[in-house]
Amino acid sequence: MSLWEKRDDMLVHERDPYNAEPPRAALAGRRTTPPDTFYSRNHGPVPDLDPAAWRLTVDGLVERPLELSLADLRERFGEHEVTATLQCAGNRRAGLAEIRAIPGEDLWGPGATSTARWTGVRLADVLAEAGLRSGAAHIAFTAPDVSLLAHPPQPFGGSITAEKAVRPEVLLAWAMDGRPLPRVHGAPLRVVVPGWIGARSVKWLTRVTARADPSDNYFQATAYRLLPPEADPAEAGPGGITLGPIVVNCDILRPDDGARVPSGPTEVTGYALAGGGRTVARVDVSVDGGGSWTQASLDGGDSPWAWRHWHATLDLPAGEAEITARAWDSAGAVQPESPAHLWNPKGYANTSWARIRLTCA
């Protein structure tokens, strides 16, 4: 195992802070992602918190402010599980960087997406115990990992709407896949916000604050905003869209991009994910740039908050081939064709058609 008990073939974008994704094939065919394979996105040094001394503060627009230990959470609230996929807002950024450079950002491939079975308590139950006051429209999260990316440096944080926060799928989680959270994934406690960008599932959680307005943390107010192409990414500026629910997306996991494969029948597999409470309805695969499509078979579907794996068998002629995939969600939305139409200064939300190139012998 390499750093943070991750597999040796992780694609490491940065070592400090640690940011890494697994190779495509490591995600193929897995309904959940082992902790050693799960992508890791960090904005500062990974904190080392003592679970025995750790406390969660619940404050702001509440009737009864709370201070809770892990034992309090386990004893006072019912335990729940949810299988959910987390996806970094910068997933597939490398595709946008092929259109135009994105300085200062890690060039994530399709592996900044992973799925786990999360265990903890519902945030809704904790907020009910605290008693949300009138005007509490947003729930903010604070962690102790100080990031130098913020100006000035500050702990990571963010917020979600109160409407989402009281949904039953939103957890304060202490375990993934039946084991205590690894330190790099947020131990002793993290938020899991299914269907929203991974940045809102704040790790190493120490404070939950009910507010009238969204968090003013740098990573809510300035970063993780979809900016117009001409905007300065160092400023929030007008026209920026705060990222929350994710948009339908898919990618190809096997064969790998650039692989040599035999000509003839070839199985192509990948994942698809729909956010915001929608589900994946269909995945289409093409070998002629979208001139014609083959409908893929969908696996899974056990959790509305998790990805679905898909597979299709394509007859590939000898020579160079490009495989294209697109997903549709239950609202009828489909991925746009070109990353050129989606380019933005931070390289967020590349939901364009997935593409790999193969050599068929």
C-alpha positions in Angstrom: 0.0 0.0 0.0 1.1 3.6 -0.7 0.3 6.8 1.1 -2.9 6.7 3.2 -3.3 3.0 2.7 -4.2 3.5 -0.9 -3.4 1.1 -3.7 0.0 1.5 -5.4 -1.4 2.4 -8.8 -3.5 5.4 -7.6 -3.0 8.4 -9.9 -1.7 11.0 -7.5 -2.3 14.6 -8.5 -0.8 16.1 -5.3 0.8 14.6 -2.3 0.3 17.5 0.1 -2.6 18.0 0.2 -3.2 14.4 -0.9 -5.3 14.3 -4.0 -5.6 11.0 -6.0 -7.9 8.9 -8.1 -7.9 5.2 -9.1 -7.2 4.0 -12.6 -10.4 3.5 -14.7 -10.3 -0.3 -14.6 -10.2 -0.3 -10.8 -13.8 1.0 -10.7 -15.2 -1.4 -13.3 -17.8 -3.9 -12.1 -17.8 -2.8 -8.5 -21.1 -1.6 -6.9 -19.0 -0.1 -4.1 -15.5 1.1 -4.1 -13.0 -0.3 -1.5 -11.5 2.4 0.8 -8.0 1.7 -0.7 -9.5 2.6 -4.2 -11.9 5.4 -3.2 -10.7 8.8 -4.6 -9.4 11.3 -2.2 -9.9 15.1 -2.6 -8.3 17.3 0.1 -7.8 21.1 0.3 -5.3 21.1 3.2 -3.4 18.7 5.5 -5.4 15.7 6.7 -6.3 16.3 10.4 -5.5 13.8 13.1 -8.4 14.0 15.5 -8.8 12.0 18.8 -12.2 10.4 18.6 -12.5 10.3 22.4 -12.0 14.1 22.7 -13.8 15.1 19.5 -17.1 16.9 19.8 -19.7 18.1 17.3 -21.2 21.6 17.9 -24.7 22.3 16.6 -25.5 26.0 16.7 -26.9 29.1 14.9 -30.6 29.4 14.3 -31.6 26.6 16.6 -33.7 26.5 19.8 -31.3 24.2 21.7 -27.6 24.3 20.8 -25.9 20.9 21.1 -22.5 19.5 21.9 -22.3 15.9 21.0 -19.7 13.1 21.3 -19.6 10.1 19.1 -21.2 8.1 21.9 -24.0 10.7 22.1 -24.7 10.3 18.4 -24.8 6.5 18.7 -26.9 6.4 21.8 -29.4 9.3 21.2 -30.2 8.8 17.5 -31.1 5.9 15.3 -28.4 4.3 13.1 -29.0 4.4 9.3 -27.2 3.3 6.2 -27.2 4.7 2.6 -25.3 3.5 -0.4 -24.2 6.7 -2.2 -21.8 7.8 -4.9 -19.6 10.8 -4.3 -18.3 12.7 -7.2 -15.8 15.6 -7.2 -16.9 18.7 -9.0 -13.6 18.5 -10.9 -14.2 15.0 -12.2 -13.1 14.6 -15.8 -11.5 18.1 -15.7 -8.7 16.8 -18.0 -11.3 16.7 -20.9 -11.9 20.4 -20.4 -8.2 21.2 -20.3 -7.8 19.7 -23.7 -10.0 22.5 -25.0 -8.2 25.3 -23.1 -5.7 25.3 -20.3 -7.0 25.5 -16.7 -4.0 26.8 -14.6 -3.6 25.8 -11.0 -6.1 23.0 -11.0 -5.6 19.2 -10.8 -6.4 17.5 -14.1 -8.7 14.8 -12.8 -9.8 12.0 -15.0 -13.0 9.9 -14.6 -11.9 8.3 -11.3 -12.9 11.2 -9.0 -16.1 9.2 -8.5 -16.5 6.4 -6.0 -19.3 4.7 -4.1 -19.6 3.4 -0.5 -22.1 2.1 2.0 -22.2 4.8 4.6 -23.3 4.3 8.2 -24.3 7.0 10.7 -27.2 9.1 11.9 -29.5 11.3 9.9 -28.6 14.9 10.0 -32.4 15.6 10.1 -32.7 13.8 13.4 -29.9 15.9 14.9 -31.4 19.1 13.6 -34.8 18.1 15.0 -33.2 17.6 18.4 -31.7 21.1 18.2 -34.9 22.6 16.9 -34.5 24.7 13.7 -35.8 28.2 14.2 -37.8 30.2 11.7 -35.5 31.6 9.0 -33.0 28.7 9.1 -32.7 28.2 5.3 -29.2 26.8 5.1 -27.1 24.4 7.1 -23.4 25.1 7.1 -20.5 22.7 7.9 -17.1 23.5 9.4 -14.0 21.3 9.5 -10.5 21.9 11.0 -8.5 21.3 7.8 -7.0 24.7 7.1 -6.5 25.4 3.4 -3.9 27.7 1.9 -6.1 27.9 -1.3 -8.4 30.3 0.5 -7.5 34.0 0.9 -6.7 34.3 3.7 -6.1 30.7 4.7 -9.1 29.2 6.5 -10.7 25.9 7.5 -12.7 24.1 4.8 -16.5 24.5 4.9 -19.6 24.8 2.9 -23.4 24.6 3.2 -26.5 22.9 1.8 -30.1 24.1 1.8 -32.1 23.2 4.9 -34.6 21.5 2.5 -31.8 19.1 1.5 -30.4 18.8 5.0 -33.6 17.3 6.4 -33.9 14.7 3.7 -33.5 11.1 5.0 -30.5 10.3 2.8 -28.2 12.9 4.3 -26.1 11.3 7.0 -23.5 12.2 9.6 -21.4 9.2 8.9 -18.8 7.4 11.1 -18.3 4.3 8.9 -17.9 3.3 5.3 -18.5 -0.3 4.1 -19.0 -1.4 7.7 -15.7 -0.2 9.0 -14.7 3.1 10.8 -13.9 5.9 8.5 -10.3 6.0 7.5 -8.6 9.2 8.6 -8.1 10.4 5.0 -11.9 10.0 4.4 -13.0 12.1 7.4 -12.7 10.3 10.7 -14.2 10.5 13.1 -17.3 12.0 11.4 -18.2 13.4 8.0 -21.3 14.6 6.2 -22.6 12.5 3.3 -24.8 14.5 1.0 -26.0 12.1 -1.8 -26.7 13.7 -5.2 -24.6 16.8 -4.5 -21.0 17.6 -5.4 -18.5 15.9 -3.1 -17.3 19.2 -1.7 -20.5 19.5 0.3 -19.9 16.1 2.0 -17.5 17.9 4.4 -15.0 15.6 6.2 -13.7 15.8 9.8 -16.9 17.6 10.8 -16.7 19.7 13.9 -19.6 22.2 13.6 -23.1 22.3 12.1 -24.6 25.8 11.9 -28.2 26.7 10.9 -28.1 30.0 9.0 -30.4 32.3 7.1 -27.9 32.5 4.2 -25.4 30.2 2.6 -22.0 29.7 4.2 -19.6 32.6 3.7 -16.7 30.1 3.7 -14.3 30.6 0.8 -15.2 27.1 -0.6 -18.9 28.1 -0.8 -18.8 31.8 -1.6 -15.8 31.8 -4.1 -14.7 28.3 -5.0 -17.0 25.6 -6.3 -18.8 28.1 -8.5 -19.4 27.7 -12.2 -18.1 30.9 -13.7 -18.5 32.4 -17.2 -15.5 31.7 -19.5 -14.1 35.2 -19.2 -14.3 35.4 -15.4 -11.4 35.6 -12.9 -11.5 32.4 -10.9 -10.0 34.2 -7.9 -13.2 36.2 -7.5 -16.8 35.1 -7.0 -18.0 37.8 -9.4 -21.4 38.1 -11.1 -22.8 35.2 -13.1 -21.2 32.5 -10.9 -23.4 29.5 -10.2 -23.0 27.9 -6.8 -22.5 24.2 -7.4 -24.8 21.8 -5.5 -26.8 19.0 -7.1 -24.7 17.2 -9.7 -25.8 16.7 -13.3 -26.1 13.4 -15.2 -22.7 12.1 -16.2 -21.0 8.9 -17.3 -17.7 7.6 -18.4 -16.0 4.5 -19.9 -14.0 2.3 -17.5 -12.9 -0.7 -19.7 -11.1 -0.9 -22.1 -8.7 1.8 -21.0 -8.2 4.9 -23.2 -5.4 4.2 -25.7 -5.6 0.4 -25.3 -4.9 -2.2 -28.0 -7.7 -4.7 -28.3 -8.6 -7.5 -30.7 -11.0 -6.5 -33.5 -14.4 -8.0 -33.4 -16.9 -8.3 -30.5 -15.6 -6.2 -27.6 -17.3 -5.6 -24.3 -17.2 -1.9 -23.2 -18.2 -1.1 -19.6 -18.6 2.1 -17.6 -20.5 4.0 -14.9 -23.4 6.5 -15.0 -24.6 8.8 -12.3 -27.5 11.2 -12.0 -27.8 13.7 -9.2 -30.4 15.8 -7.4 -32.8 12.9 -6.7 -33.0 11.8 -10.4 -31.9 8.3 -11.6 -30.0 7.0 -14.6 -32.6 6.0 -17.3 -30.4 5.0 -20.2 -26.9 4.8 -21.5 -26.1 4.9 -25.3 -22.8 3.8 -26.9 -21.5 4.8 -30.3 -18.6 3.8 -32.6 -19.2 6.4 -35.2 -19.1 9.7 -33.3 -22.8 9.6 -32.5 -24.1 8.8 -36.0 -25.7 5.7 -34.6 -26.1 4.4 -31.0 -26.3 1.0 -29.2 -28.3 1.0 -26.0 -26.2 -0.4 -23.1 -27.4 -2.8 -20.5 -27.7 -1.3 -17.0 -26.7 -3.1 -13.8 -27.5 -2.3 -10.2 -30.1 0.3 -9.3 -30.4 -0.9 -5.7 -29.9 2.7 -4.4 -31.3 5.8 -6.0 -28.1 7.6 -4.7 -25.6 5.3 -6.3 -24.1 5.0 -9.8 -25.2 2.4 -12.2 -22.7 0.3 -14.1 -23.4 -0.4 -17.8 -22.0 -2.7 -20.5 -22.4 -3.1 -24.2 -20.8 -5.5 -26.7 -19.6 -3.6 -29.8 -18.2 -5.1 -33.1 -15.0 -3.2 -33.7 -13.3 -3.3 -37.1 -9.5 -3.4 -37.4 -7.8 -0.1 -37.1 -8.3 3.0 -35.0 -11.6 3.3 -33.2 -13.3 5.9 -31.0 -15.9 4.8 -28.5 -18.5 7.4 -27.3 -21.0 7.1 -24.5 -23.8 9.3 -23.2 -26.3 8.9 -20.3 -29.8 10.1 -19.9 -31.6 10.7 -16.5 -35.1 10.2 -15.4 -36.0 13.8 -16.2 -35.0 13.3 -19.8 -31.7 15.3 -19.5 -28.8 14.0 -21.5 -25.1 14.8 -21.5 -24.0 17.5 -24.0 -21.8 16.4 -26.9 -18.8 18.7 -26.6 -16.6 19.8 -23.7 -16.0 23.0 -25.7 -19.5 24.1 -24.8 -18.8 23.5 -21.1 -15.3 25.0 -20.6 -15.1 27.2 -17.5 -12.1 28.8 -15.7 -12.2 26.3 -12.8 -12.8 23.2 -14.9 -15.9 22.1 -13.1 -18.8 19.9 -14.2 -17.5 18.3 -17.4 -20.6 16.3 -18.3 -19.9 16.0 -22.0 -20.0 12.7 -23.8 -17.4 10.2 -22.7 -14.8 9.2 -25.2 -11.9 6.7 -25.5 -9.7 5.8 -28.4 -8.6 2.3 -29.2 -6.3 0.5 -31.6 -8.0 -2.7 -32.9 -5.7 -5.4 -34.3 
